[in-house]
Amino acid sequence: MEIYHFPFRAMGSPCEFQLYTSDKTIAEAACKKAHAEVTRLEKKYSRYRSDSVTSSINKSAGNLSGTKVDSETALLLDYANAVYKQSSGLFDITSGVLRRVWNFKSNQIPSQSDIDQTLNLVGWDQVEWQRPHIVLKKKGMEIDFGGYVKEYAVDAAAQALRDHGITAGIVDLGGDIKVLGPHPDNKPWTIGIRHPRDPENAIASTTLSQGAIASSGDYERFMIVDDKRYAHILNPKTGWPIEGLSAVSVIASECLIAGSCSTVAMLKGEEDGKSWLESLKLPYICVDKQMHVEGTTNIS
């Protein structure tokens, strides 16, 4: 068997499928289908597209008749609702409106009054969700699937590859990864953990034969003001960036679960985040502000 590489860009990230097959034609067909799934989901849920499901829902904000959604969107909303409850309100897909006051290219800290005003539009508890209708009660509210649709796309792409008979390979969408199965010699895949202060290099690595790993960190979008780092992961209760951990990677059966749980762990902070993941029995790797690495899975 030979390894087949399919690199591309999607969802603002470098992406790649790697898979083993003895038939290049099958590999090409499998990758074409998996790529189509990623493209479909990006178009369907991008907040940048006026014709997306996300834009349709957000345009209805303040209209108490709301919007009717399809079954796939309903599943994603059900998931967001479940994680909102599991995380005590820290995973909140209405919190994207905070980007209106936090511009990480400006190197300026917003005023507390501007943050407070925007926080009035944040709160999943202000959303009426009863399948298949969603109502954003306040004009100006938004939902954003961006915090977890990439991980959902990883799982969808992996399933598309499996549907074509692929049993060994990985799906990598910007560092969110699903492993379909080990190398043909049964060796696991080595997964690098991005260094939060040197993103082109790994601070550690782990191995995975199946399942998924996803990461959250303070390195994707940030600004440094008066020697303090302000990261793009915002607490929906306070409106301020997270503090405590620099990065968290979580291993789970599905990338969707791994991604949302890594985000929640970042929001909870160092001690609470780790204990929360341990209560869920999810293996993790975390990097603190001093770049110290620890976790509950194999790390090298």
BAFI-3210 file (N, C-alpha, C; in Angstrom, 3 decimals, decimal comma, padded with zeros to 6 digits):
// residues 300
n [1|2|3|4|5|6|7|8|9|10|11|12|13|14|15|16|17|18|19|20|21|22|23|24|25|26|27|28|29|30|31|32|33|34|35|36|37|38|39|40|41|42|43|44|45|46|47|48|49|50|51|52|53|54|55|56|57|58|59|60|61|62|63|64|65|66|67|68|69|70|71|72|73|74|75|76|77|78|79|80|81|82|83|84|85|86|87|88|89|90|91|92|93|94|95|96|97|98|99|100|101|102|103|104|105|106|107|108|109|110|111|112|113|114|115|116|117|118|119|120|121|122|123|124|125|126|127|128|129|130|131|132|133|134|135|136|137|138|139|140|141|142|143|144|145|146|147|148|149|150|151|152|153|154|155|156|157|158|159|160|161|162|163|164|165|166|167|168|169|170|171|172|173|174|175|176|177|178|179|180|181|182|183|184|185|186|187|188|189|190|191|192|193|194|195|196|197|198|199|200|201|202|203|204|205|206|207|208|209|210|211|212|213|214|215|216|217|218|219|220|221|222|223|224|225|226|227|228|229|230|231|232|233|234|235|236|237|238|239|240|241|242|243|244|245|246|247|248|249|250|251|252|253|254|255|256|257|258|259|260|261|262|263|264|265|266|267|268|269|270|271|272|273|274|275|276|277|278|279|280|281|282|283|284|285|286|287|288|289|290|291|292|293|294|295|296|297|298|299|300]
n.u [000,829|000,394|001,020|-001,182|-001,384|-003,393|-003,465|-004,998|-006,754|-009,037|-011,708|-010,169|-007,703|-004,689|-005,021|-005,193|-005,574|-004,402|-003,866|-003,846|-003,709|-004,081|-004,917|-004,875|-006,920|-009,180|-008,356|-008,281|-010,987|-012,134|-010,948|-011,883|-014,631|-014,597|-013,407|-015,367|-017,368|-016,265|-016,119|-018,824|-019,863|-018,467|-019,475|-022,150|-022,280|-020,754|-020,239|-019,574|-020,813|-023,586|-025,607|-025,643|-026,680|-026,176|-026,157|-028,794|-030,225|-029,226|-030,100|-032,718|-032,869|-034,525|-036,973|-039,766|-040,910|-038,916|-036,637|-036,832|-035,027|-032,919|-032,403|-029,695|-028,577|-030,150|-029,154|-026,595|-027,280|-028,583|-026,377|-024,776|-026,438|-026,378|-023,641|-023,408|-024,933|-023,477|-021,087|-021,641|-022,539|-020,325|-019,570|-020,807|-022,654|-023,632|-021,833|-020,189|-020,708|-019,147|-016,866|-017,313|-016,469|-013,955|-011,199|-008,597|-006,575|-006,223|-004,819|-005,916|-007,613|-010,976|-013,496|-014,939|-017,626|-018,433|-018,018|-019,859|-022,271|-022,362|-022,428|-025,062|-026,250|-025,446|-025,880|-027,014|-029,217|-031,000|-032,000|-034,535|-034,990|-036,490|-036,906|-038,196|-037,454|-035,707|-035,277|-033,901|-034,073|-033,473|-032,919|-030,017|-028,630|-026,585|-025,726|-022,967|-021,439|-018,810|-017,093|-017,139|-017,777|-015,711|-014,480|-016,612|-016,710|-014,339|-014,989|-017,053|-015,692|-013,933|-015,748|-016,668|-014,371|-014,142|-016,451|-015,625|-014,048|-011,633|-009,358|-007,102|-005,479|-005,452|-007,414|-006,848|-007,668|-006,516|-005,063|-006,917|-007,764|-008,591|-008,159|-008,260|-007,326|-004,450|-001,062|-000,207|001,599|000,720|001,597|001,105|-000,081|001,987|001,358|001,847|002,032|001,217|003,479|002,735|004,024|005,649|004,487|005,097|006,406|006,549|005,689|005,477|004,639|002,248|000,834|-001,476|-003,806|-006,381|-009,468|-009,811|-008,159|-008,101|-007,325|-007,091|-006,040|-004,091|-002,896|-003,799|-005,337|-004,483|-003,472|-000,888|-000,751|000,709|002,557|000,954|-000,798|-003,649|-006,041|-008,058|-010,067|-012,935|-014,516|-017,861|-019,349|-018,066|-017,010|-014,366|-010,995|-009,683|-007,735|-004,927|-004,373|-002,212|-002,556|-004,619|-005,029|-007,272|-008,259|-010,606|-013,392|-014,712|-014,010|-015,528|-016,354|-013,842|-012,907|-014,790|-014,578|-011,900|-011,960|-013,726|-012,209|-010,069|-011,484|-012,305|-009,947|-006,738|-006,675|-009,440|-010,141|-008,566|-009,445|-012,105|-011,952|-010,831|-012,907|-014,654|-013,329|-011,609|-008,696|-005,957|-003,722|-001,993|-000,736|000,863|001,195|003,893|004,939|005,034|004,471|001,916|-000,152|-002,687|-002,219|-000,071|002,944|005,524]
n.v [-001,194|002,298|005,645|008,369|011,764|014,635|017,792|020,964|024,116|025,313|026,769|028,869|027,737|025,719|022,489|018,866|015,614|012,426|009,234|005,665|003,454|000,952|001,562|004,175|005,481|005,017|006,382|009,034|009,450|009,139|011,251|013,404|013,324|013,681|016,188|017,672|017,551|019,083|021,564|022,010|022,292|024,515|026,527|026,383|027,157|029,435|032,597|034,671|034,570|035,677|034,010|031,879|029,430|030,353|033,175|033,531|032,810|034,765|037,127|037,098|037,912|039,287|039,008|037,430|035,225|033,739|031,325|028,513|025,508|023,060|019,452|018,781|021,196|021,435|019,331|020,332|022,581|021,368|020,089|022,291|023,359|021,296|021,289|023,855|023,644|021,617|022,904|024,870|027,236|028,336|027,552|029,060|029,818|032,256|034,172|035,325|037,937|039,563|040,123|042,509|044,485|043,657|043,993|042,456|043,321|045,918|046,600|047,802|048,102|047,454|049,589|049,101|049,738|049,491|046,772|045,767|046,654|045,156|042,624|042,395|041,260|038,700|035,311|032,162|031,388|033,307|032,586|031,026|027,795|025,306|022,488|022,533|025,189|028,238|031,038|034,152|036,317|039,031|041,935|042,257|040,197|037,289|034,056|031,809|029,347|028,915|028,187|025,457|024,120|023,438|021,257|019,502|019,197|017,824|015,280|014,641|014,554|012,455|010,357|010,285|009,385|006,853|005,716|005,166|003,029|003,479|002,751|003,392|006,252|009,904|012,804|016,180|019,258|022,223|021,558|020,322|017,056|013,826|010,423|007,686|005,143|003,088|003,174|000,949|-000,937|-001,133|000,787|003,702|007,050|009,918|012,842|016,223|018,752|022,034|024,666|027,250|029,744|029,623|028,980|027,565|025,353|022,315|021,821|019,554|016,062|013,477|010,169|008,447|006,035|005,758|007,687|011,149|014,365|017,620|021,101|024,061|027,438|030,312|031,495|031,880|034,208|037,255|039,990|042,090|044,178|046,610|044,721|042,564|039,678|039,350|037,164|035,605|033,971|034,371|034,979|034,302|035,248|037,333|038,847|039,217|038,262|034,901|033,634|031,957|029,183|028,395|026,683|023,918|020,538|018,024|014,627|012,573|010,449|011,591|014,390|016,669|016,584|016,648|019,181|021,106|020,575|021,179|023,922|024,700|023,904|025,708|028,052|027,577|027,649|026,922|025,000|024,311|023,650|021,391|019,554|019,338|018,112|015,708|014,711|014,078|012,036|012,381|012,200|014,513|017,201|019,876|023,233|025,515|029,022|029,308|027,679|025,055|021,631|019,282|016,382|013,798|011,762|009,882|011,578|013,080]
n.w [000,000|-000,631|000,500|000,147|-000,569|-000,068|-000,267|000,645|000,953|003,361|005,253|006,201|006,747|006,356|005,010|004,953|003,583|004,390|003,287|003,099|000,383|-002,135|-004,564|-006,606|-007,951|-006,379|-004,115|-005,067|-005,705|-003,185|-001,744|-003,209|-002,656|000,135|000,332|-000,922|001,009|003,100|001,815|001,306|003,911|004,798|003,134|003,848|006,553|006,965|008,387|006,856|004,438|002,671|001,893|003,597|006,088|008,639|008,292|007,511|009,831|011,589|010,422|011,115|013,701|016,481|015,374|016,335|015,204|014,197|012,685|010,551|010,583|008,928|009,314|009,793|010,706|012,957|014,501|015,067|016,556|018,702|019,792|020,530|022,483|024,392|025,165|026,132|028,477|029,802|030,221|032,004|030,831|029,539|026,974|024,383|021,694|020,956|021,536|019,666|018,881|020,396|019,030|017,846|019,534|020,277|018,582|017,333|015,758|016,236|018,498|020,707|023,770|024,440|025,934|029,197|029,292|026,602|026,279|028,154|027,030|024,684|025,771|026,490|024,336|024,349|025,154|025,318|026,668|026,029|023,680|021,842|021,322|019,714|018,146|014,813|014,970|015,515|017,551|017,829|020,272|020,676|018,728|016,795|017,981|017,433|016,129|015,929|014,177|013,928|015,980|016,216|013,836|012,097|013,307|013,231|010,485|010,065|011,090|009,313|006,862|007,373|007,576|004,957|003,647|004,812|003,758|001,243|001,601|002,900|005,410|006,757|007,684|007,884|008,621|008,416|009,350|009,536|011,876|013,479|013,938|012,662|013,061|011,013|011,149|012,040|010,625|007,883|008,944|011,447|013,198|015,227|014,370|014,562|016,243|016,195|018,716|018,673|019,301|021,492|021,372|019,247|016,563|014,211|014,945|016,950|020,365|021,725|021,284|020,466|020,183|018,055|017,154|016,419|016,476|017,543|017,689|018,921|019,148|021,191|021,632|022,775|020,656|018,062|017,237|018,489|020,626|021,929|024,562|026,484|027,388|027,956|026,969|024,992|024,082|021,463|022,403|024,054|027,147|027,578|029,667|030,956|028,912|028,449|027,395|027,759|030,535|031,971|030,778|028,005|025,866|024,911|024,147|023,211|023,305|021,749|020,776|018,623|016,540|016,836|019,521|020,796|020,003|021,014|023,725|024,250|023,909|025,971|028,179|027,989|028,564|031,168|032,583|034,172|036,498|036,936|034,320|033,706|035,680|034,951|032,397|033,211|034,721|032,727|031,633|029,460|027,582|027,690|026,719|028,044|027,955|029,943|030,962|031,311|029,451|030,165|029,786|030,279|030,912|030,399|028,694|026,426|026,026|024,195]
ca.u [000,000|001,121|000,325|-001,658|-001,541|-004,332|-003,452|-005,896|-007,088|-010,464|-012,023|-009,081|-006,588|-004,109|-005,661|-004,648|-005,943|-003,362|-004,500|-003,184|-004,536|-003,340|-005,563|-004,858|-008,236|-010,047|-007,880|-008,709|-012,444|-012,421|-010,547|-012,790|-015,884|-014,341|-013,181|-016,683|-018,081|-015,697|-016,540|-020,267|-020,097|-017,944|-020,454|-023,436|-022,268|-019,887|-020,919|-019,148|-021,616|-024,955|-026,549|-025,435|-027,673|-025,837|-026,644|-030,260|-030,667|-028,868|-030,951|-034,044|-032,793|-035,540|-038,249|-040,176|-041,320|-037,693|-036,225|-036,917|-033,749|-032,908|-032,064|-028,271|-028,416|-030,786|-028,206|-025,537|-027,866|-028,763|-025,052|-024,399|-027,273|-025,891|-022,344|-023,697|-025,355|-022,384|-019,995|-022,208|-022,721|-019,085|-019,612|-022,007|-022,493|-024,078|-020,804|-019,430|-020,923|-018,104|-015,824|-017,620|-015,697|-012,585|-010,495|-007,239|-005,608|-006,184|-003,964|-006,616|-008,531|-012,270|-013,930|-015,845|-019,017|-018,694|-018,128|-021,132|-023,361|-022,383|-022,818|-026,525|-026,670|-024,843|-026,578|-027,820|-030,474|-031,903|-032,414|-035,618|-034,673|-037,388|-036,873|-037,050|-037,425|-034,816|-035,637|-032,986|-035,105|-033,078|-032,325|-028,572|-028,035|-026,062|-025,077|-021,796|-021,041|-017,379|-016,354|-017,132|-018,137|-014,522|-014,317|-017,703|-016,299|-013,321|-015,706|-017,796|-014,718|-013,454|-016,798|-016,666|-013,252|-014,520|-017,469|-014,898|-013,235|-010,347|-009,297|-005,856|-005,213|-005,869|-007,983|-006,262|-008,173|-005,917|-004,629|-007,967|-007,376|-009,282|-007,375|-009,143|-006,712|-002,991|-000,312|-000,361|002,407|000,022|002,153|000,205|000,347|002,562|000,658|002,566|001,274|001,775|004,065|001,931|004,805|006,417|003,449|005,595|007,069|005,813|006,227|005,419|003,895|001,587|000,530|-002,898|-004,122|-007,749|-010,066|-009,582|-007,515|-008,321|-006,593|-007,435|-004,919|-004,083|-001,919|-004,379|-005,531|-004,196|-002,711|-000,138|-000,870|001,417|003,206|-000,026|-001,389|-005,107|-006,332|-009,375|-011,081|-013,558|-015,461|-019,166|-019,958|-017,383|-016,654|-012,907|-010,231|-009,318|-006,428|-004,625|-003,664|-001,826|-003,093|-005,164|-005,408|-008,125|-008,472|-011,952|-013,780|-015,102|-013,324|-016,488|-016,268|-012,502|-012,773|-015,600|-014,066|-010,645|-012,348|-014,273|-011,101|-009,379|-012,337|-012,360|-008,675|-005,805|-007,087|-010,810|-010,170|-008,000|-010,314|-013,324|-011,629|-010,636|-014,234|-015,251|-012,437|-011,037|-007,258|-005,641|-002,392|-002,140|000,482|000,566|001,805|005,349|005,227|005,189|003,532|001,488|-001,401|-003,079|-001,979|001,356|003,526|006,966]
ca.v [000,000|003,556|006,770|009,353|013,070|015,543|019,080|022,008|025,121|025,465|027,342|029,741|026,950|024,667|021,213|017,742|014,218|011,433|007,926|004,529|002,686|000,296|001,999|005,627|005,943|005,022|007,474|010,302|009,551|009,319|012,611|014,343|013,332|014,260|017,621|018,259|017,684|020,234|022,762|022,176|022,780|025,874|027,408|026,343|027,752|030,606|033,863|035,658|034,417|036,161|032,940|030,743|029,178|031,252|034,522|033,490|032,834|036,040|038,180|037,017|038,328|040,268|038,553|036,354|034,035|032,971|030,661|027,062|024,969|021,674|018,471|018,856|022,382|021,117|018,514|021,217|023,417|020,487|019,871|023,536|023,457|020,321|021,705|025,054|023,179|020,851|023,819|025,936|028,455|028,876|027,316|029,829|030,179|033,638|035,109|035,881|039,389|040,276|040,580|043,903|045,389|043,165|043,949|042,071|044,001|047,340|046,805|048,673|047,409|048,144|050,079|048,191|050,072|048,879|045,326|045,515|046,868|044,011|041,439|042,314|040,459|037,374|034,419|031,111|031,342|034,277|031,981|030,042|026,713|024,162|021,930|022,959|026,655|028,968|032,455|035,045|037,223|040,445|042,442|042,419|038,937|036,414|032,801|031,558|027,940|028,869|027,587|023,993|023,489|022,845|019,927|018,699|018,908|016,767|014,011|014,380|014,166|011,121|009,405|010,188|008,513|005,491|005,237|004,691|001,887|003,861|002,329|003,880|007,606|010,994|014,060|017,288|020,578|023,257|021,051|019,480|015,816|012,551|009,284|006,606|003,878|003,201|002,853|-000,481|-001,781|-001,024|001,854|004,857|008,319|010,895|014,121|017,306|019,743|023,322|025,520|028,484|030,948|029,352|028,162|026,726|024,191|021,572|021,857|018,160|015,217|012,306|009,184|008,119|005,011|006,040|008,771|012,525|015,310|019,013|022,015|025,479|028,142|031,776|031,871|032,032|035,647|037,868|041,239|042,324|045,574|046,815|043,442|041,538|039,023|039,223|036,165|035,722|033,153|035,317|034,436|034,889|035,824|038,584|039,586|039,409|037,080|033,870|033,667|030,701|028,237|028,860|025,770|022,634|019,559|016,993|013,438|012,013|009,594|012,472|015,674|017,649|016,544|017,088|020,622|021,895|020,385|021,935|025,326|024,870|023,801|027,000|029,025|027,282|027,963|025,806|023,933|023,874|023,035|020,037|018,683|019,111|017,097|014,438|014,209|013,523|010,932|012,690|012,456|015,872|017,776|021,315|024,042|026,685|030,281|029,159|026,698|023,731|020,691|018,130|015,807|012,458|010,819|009,753|012,824|013,015]
ca.w [000,000|-000,677|001,114|-000,817|000,070|-000,739|000,441|000,164|001,961|003,653|006,556|006,604|007,282|005,517|005,318|004,205|003,813|004,115|003,378|002,463|-000,548|-003,223|-005,807|-006,649|-008,419|-005,196|-003,262|-005,657|-005,560|-001,761|-001,360|-003,877|-001,896|001,456|000,111|-001,218|002,285|003,801|001,076|001,535|005,270|004,885|002,480|004,548|007,892|007,067|008,709|005,860|003,224|002,880|001,584|004,502|007,135|009,744|007,972|007,505|011,230|012,207|009,857|011,745|015,108|016,852|014,812|017,240|014,456|014,074|011,461|010,517|010,127|008,454|010,354|010,127|011,545|014,239|015,263|015,553|017,609|019,860|020,385|021,205|023,678|025,368|025,701|026,935|029,806|030,396|030,565|032,850|030,055|028,966|025,523|024,033|020,278|020,734|022,022|018,549|018,743|021,134|018,087|017,492|020,397|020,375|017,299|017,724|014,893|016,617|019,671|021,659|024,676|024,462|027,241|029,905|028,926|025,297|026,508|028,839|026,086|023,774|026,551|026,515|023,188|024,510|026,077|024,699|027,405|025,399|022,407|021,938|020,389|019,792|016,786|014,009|014,938|016,412|017,675|018,532|020,775|020,615|017,489|016,949|018,405|016,378|016,497|015,096|014,220|013,669|017,091|016,213|012,568|011,473|013,887|012,653|009,109|010,156|011,240|008,070|005,840|007,729|007,217|003,490|003,287|005,208|002,821|000,055|001,986|003,484|006,814|007,355|007,221|008,762|008,129|009,175|008,963|010,366|013,172|014,060|013,266|012,891|012,607|010,578|011,537|012,073|009,419|007,534|009,850|012,739|014,037|015,330|013,791|015,491|016,127|016,856|019,478|018,286|020,341|021,528|021,092|018,028|015,919|013,126|015,531|017,970|021,720|022,169|020,350|021,020|019,145|017,965|016,149|015,996|017,246|017,094|018,595|018,531|020,036|021,334|022,237|022,767|019,630|016,729|017,071|019,782|020,603|023,155|024,974|027,758|027,715|028,303|025,808|024,966|023,054|020,824|023,083|024,975|028,121|027,268|030,872|031,299|027,706|028,422|026,964|028,743|031,179|032,660|029,931|026,669|024,861|025,347|023,126|023,801|022,486|021,914|019,652|017,521|016,579|017,349|020,983|021,184|019,787|021,947|025,082|024,402|024,082|027,318|029,130|027,950|029,229|032,593|033,216|034,367|037,421|036,656|032,998|033,787|036,484|034,155|031,386|033,909|035,116|031,505|031,227|028,149|027,628|027,265|026,872|028,219|028,041|030,768|030,517|031,354|028,402|030,752|029,167|031,070|030,413|030,855|027,594|026,143|025,514|023,962]
c.u [000,868|000,302|000,014|-001,934|-002,479|-004,360|-004,421|-006,068|-008,597|-010,613|-010,864|-007,829|-005,975|-004,644|-005,005|-005,345|-004,698|-004,001|-003,702|-004,171|-003,634|-003,886|-005,678|-006,208|-009,223|-009,660|-008,374|-010,208|-012,825|-012,109|-011,455|-014,106|-015,698|-014,128|-014,494|-017,497|-017,579|-016,160|-018,016|-020,537|-019,572|-018,929|-021,740|-023,421|-021,368|-020,689|-020,554|-019,996|-023,068|-025,987|-026,403|-026,591|-027,442|-026,385|-028,162|-030,823|-030,414|-029,703|-032,322|-034,044|-033,780|-036,915|-038,696|-040,761|-040,110|-037,447|-036,381|-035,629|-033,890|-032,371|-030,585|-027,997|-029,031|-029,862|-027,090|-026,046|-028,125|-027,434|-024,604|-025,170|-026,761|-024,570|-022,480|-024,070|-024,213|-021,267|-020,439|-022,229|-021,469|-018,990|-020,922|-021,865|-023,106|-022,984|-019,978|-019,609|-019,858|-016,963|-016,094|-016,814|-014,242|-011,996|-009,023|-006,165|-005,388|-005,180|-004,580|-007,603|-009,863|-012,632|-014,881|-017,297|-019,369|-018,847|-019,480|-022,324|-023,497|-022,815|-024,336|-027,072|-026,128|-025,668|-027,457|-029,172|-031,468|-032,378|-033,521|-035,351|-035,599|-037,531|-038,210|-036,893|-036,443|-035,201|-034,549|-033,827|-034,759|-032,502|-030,837|-027,875|-027,547|-025,723|-023,936|-021,396|-019,527|-016,571|-016,332|-017,473|-016,920|-014,290|-015,415|-017,350|-015,213|-013,999|-016,456|-016,859|-014,184|-014,480|-016,870|-015,531|-013,570|-015,525|-016,846|-013,914|-011,884|-010,346|-008,021|-005,563|-005,631|-006,519|-007,432|-006,797|-007,609|-005,529|-005,683|-007,974|-008,263|-008,429|-008,322|-008,628|-005,209|-002,365|-000,463|000,476|001,891|000,653|001,193|000,772|000,948|001,943|001,431|001,614|001,939|002,311|003,315|002,709|005,690|005,570|003,921|006,250|006,204|006,499|006,278|004,728|003,233|001,299|-000,932|-003,108|-005,540|-008,324|-009,632|-008,843|-007,738|-007,702|-007,214|-006,255|-005,024|-003,202|-002,542|-004,625|-005,342|-003,572|-002,008|-000,157|-000,252|001,963|002,234|-000,690|-002,904|-005,464|-007,781|-010,447|-011,659|-014,563|-016,830|-019,866|-019,352|-017,097|-015,161|-012,205|-009,880|-007,945|-006,182|-003,791|-003,287|-002,386|-003,612|-005,455|-006,167|-008,290|-009,852|-012,269|-014,114|-014,391|-014,238|-016,413|-014,924|-012,376|-013,546|-015,068|-012,732|-010,945|-012,872|-013,159|-010,293|-010,168|-012,382|-011,059|-007,926|-006,349|-008,481|-010,908|-009,675|-008,922|-011,614|-013,082|-011,448|-011,967|-014,968|-014,465|-011,913|-009,535|-006,948|-004,154|-002,599|-000,780|000,140|001,322|003,332|005,837|005,558|004,084|003,188|000,189|-001,630|-002,968|-000,487|001,898|005,024|007,466]
c.v [001,249|004,660|007,812|010,650|013,941|016,852|020,084|023,041|025,189|026,075|028,169|029,029|026,053|023,307|020,089|016,449|013,381|010,072|006,879|003,792|002,044|000,726|003,519|006,196|006,024|006,181|008,820|010,509|009,818|010,751|013,660|014,457|013,995|015,771|018,334|018,464|018,900|021,538|023,060|022,795|024,203|026,868|027,506|027,147|028,972|031,861|034,952|035,606|034,831|035,065|031,728|030,602|030,135|032,654|034,582|033,571|034,214|037,205|038,214|037,500|039,447|039,939|037,321|035,146|033,157|032,377|029,158|026,514|023,509|020,747|018,513|020,050|022,143|020,274|019,382|022,132|022,596|020,270|021,113|023,708|022,518|020,768|022,989|024,634|022,464|021,765|024,953|027,275|029,029|028,645|027,914|030,361|031,543|034,646|035,736|037,379|040,196|040,728|042,022|044,885|044,951|043,025|043,685|042,602|045,453|047,652|047,796|047,851|048,155|048,611|049,067|048,475|049,482|047,365|045,002|045,656|045,681|042,742|041,293|041,450|039,023|036,559|033,416|030,993|032,390|033,802|030,978|028,980|025,526|023,626|022,074|024,485|027,227|030,447|033,172|036,240|038,698|040,803|042,706|041,178|038,158|035,055|032,596|030,101|027,783|028,208|026,079|023,335|022,894|021,436|018,974|018,288|017,834|015,401|013,641|013,926|012,753|010,052|009,211|009,283|007,060|004,884|004,723|003,575|002,214|003,527|002,785|005,264|008,633|012,113|015,158|018,599|021,602|022,805|020,310|018,181|014,644|011,448|008,139|005,248|004,018|002,966|001,358|-001,424|-001,734|-000,006|003,041|006,069|009,190|012,251|015,182|018,269|021,094|024,100|026,859|029,759|030,784|028,428|027,277|025,447|023,544|021,718|020,453|017,357|014,082|011,349|008,773|007,098|005,144|007,122|010,131|013,319|016,715|019,913|023,404|026,171|029,645|032,341|032,161|033,498|036,278|039,237|041,370|043,820|045,709|045,495|042,349|040,996|038,903|038,311|036,236|034,874|033,989|034,626|035,084|035,504|037,182|039,464|039,804|038,122|036,158|034,151|032,289|029,761|028,880|027,971|024,502|021,789|018,441|015,852|012,879|011,138|010,414|013,807|016,778|017,730|017,085|018,609|021,451|021,763|021,095|023,417|025,586|024,819|025,101|028,053|028,815|027,632|026,720|024,695|023,399|023,168|021,609|019,092|018,380|018,035|015,725|013,839|013,579|012,327|011,117|012,950|013,853|016,151|019,276|021,971|025,288|027,913|030,230|028,130|025,317|022,816|019,579|017,581|014,404|011,436|010,759|011,015|012,604|014,363]
c.w [000,000|-000,003|000,049|-000,066|-000,759|000,047|-000,182|001,263|002,127|005,033|007,112|007,074|006,210|005,965|004,505|004,595|003,518|004,281|002,630|001,561|-001,591|-004,575|-005,798|-007,076|-007,260|-004,273|-003,768|-005,495|-004,108|-001,325|-001,989|-003,104|-000,533|001,353|-000,165|000,056|003,060|003,151|001,311|002,895|005,451|004,278|003,298|005,846|008,049|007,391|007,715|004,591|003,513|002,641|002,507|005,490|008,304|009,498|007,988|008,922|011,841|011,683|010,529|013,192|015,400|016,306|015,593|016,526|014,133|012,707|011,612|009,932|009,712|009,548|010,740|011,039|012,921|015,116|015,858|016,665|018,876|020,578|021,151|022,507|024,772|025,997|026,514|028,367|030,528|030,907|031,478|032,122|029,424|027,454|025,023|022,610|019,949|021,053|020,905|018,370|019,487|020,219|017,637|018,333|020,551|018,976|017,593|016,778|015,333|017,716|020,663|022,484|024,673|025,865|027,879|029,526|027,564|025,421|027,135|027,897|025,133|024,499|026,667|025,384|023,256|025,498|025,350|025,401|026,893|024,020|022,676|020,884|020,659|018,381|016,079|013,976|015,956|016,370|018,461|018,984|020,616|019,250|017,725|017,466|017,192|016,982|015,514|015,274|014,104|014,763|017,083|014,873|011,865|012,006|013,384|011,224|009,068|010,225|009,965|006,963|006,106|007,353|005,703|003,012|003,634|004,235|001,527|000,408|002,581|004,975|007,511|006,796|008,242|007,960|009,019|008,607|009,935|011,752|013,961|013,263|013,656|012,287|012,272|011,009|011,437|010,695|009,121|008,397|011,283|013,687|014,082|014,587|014,893|015,217|016,892|017,561|019,247|019,490|020,349|021,201|019,854|017,153|014,764|013,644|016,611|019,318|022,308|021,074|021,107|019,876|019,224|016,849|015,623|016,893|016,726|018,153|018,044|019,590|020,048|021,991|022,114|021,662|018,265|016,383|018,441|019,555|021,939|023,441|026,360|028,299|028,156|027,043|025,991|023,790|022,608|021,489|024,219|025,891|027,893|028,472|031,230|030,089|027,551|027,965|028,123|029,331|031,785|031,829|028,599|025,573|025,524|024,113|023,810|022,801|022,799|020,707|018,416|017,666|017,109|018,867|021,453|021,087|020,786|023,369|025,292|024,601|025,490|028,366|029,168|028,723|030,738|033,316|033,639|035,259|037,109|035,301|033,026|034,557|035,738|033,102|032,035|034,360|033,931|030,981|029,802|028,303|027,098|027,408|027,030|028,364|028,847|030,260|030,526|030,326|028,965|030,223|030,150|030,501|030,916|029,729|027,337|025,453|025,304|023,453]
res [m|e|i|y|h|f|p|f|r|a|m|g|s|p|c|e|f|q|l|y|t|s|d|k|t|i|a|e|a|a|c|k|k|a|h|a|e|v|t|r|l|e|k|k|y|s|r|y|r|s|d|s|v|t|s|s|i|n|k|s|a|g|n|l|s|g|t|k|v|d|s|e|t|a|l|l|l|d|y|a|n|a|v|y|k|q|s|s|g|l|f|d|i|t|s|g|v|l|r|r|v|w|n|f|k|s|n|q|i|p|s|q|s|d|i|d|q|t|l|n|l|v|g|w|d|q|v|e|w|q|r|p|h|i|v|l|k|k|k|g|m|e|i|d|f|g|g|y|v|k|e|y|a|v|d|a|a|a|q|a|l|r|d|h|g|i|t|a|g|i|v|d|l|g|g|d|i|k|v|l|g|p|h|p|d|n|k|p|w|t|i|g|i|r|h|p|r|d|p|e|n|a|i|a|s|t|t|l|s|q|g|a|i|a|s|s|g|d|y|e|r|f|m|i|v|d|d|k|r|y|a|h|i|l|n|p|k|t|g|w|p|i|e|g|l|s|a|v|s|v|i|a|s|e|c|l|i|a|g|s|c|s|t|v|a|m|l|k|g|e|e|d|g|k|s|w|l|e|s|l|k|l|p|y|i|c|v|d|k|q|m|h|v|e|g|t|t|n|i|s]
***
